[in-house]
Amino acid sequence: MSIEKEYDSNFRYVLVAARRARQLQNGAEPMVPTRSRKACRVAQEEIAAGKVAYVRTEDVPVVKPEVDAPEIPKFAP
């Protein structure tokens, strides 16, 4: 596990911002001075200031499970 401050994709950035916004909505104190009252915007400002990081677990390869299924018939047009 390692603590990451840079985001490898926009998807991960949105996940981290959403989780932090939820924390703010539930009563957490903002880590940066801000004039915004919206939790989502405050979370984005905290990320931009480098105050929010996430823990990245070991990369585990995704393996599709093998499923025994009947073969699907192919129809000719």
VENTA-V15300 format. One record per residue. N is the residue number from 1. SS is DSSP state (H for helix, E for strand, C for the rest). Layout:
n=[N	N]
ss=[SS	SS]
//
This chain:
n=[1	2	3	4	5	6	7	8	9	10	11	12	13	14	15	16	17	18	19	20	21	22	23	24	25	26	27	28	29	30	31	32	33	34	35	36	37	38	39	40	41	42	43	44	45	46	47	48	49	50	51	52	53	54	55	56	57	58	59	60	61	62	63	64	65	66	67	68	69	70	71	72	73	74	75	76	77]
ss=[C	E	E	E	C	C	C	C	C	H	H	H	H	H	H	H	H	H	H	H	H	H	H	H	H	C	C	C	C	C	C	C	C	C	C	C	C	C	H	H	H	H	H	H	H	H	H	H	C	C	C	C	C	E	E	E	C	C	C	C	C	C	C	C	C	C	C	C	C	C	C	C	C	C	C	C	C]
//
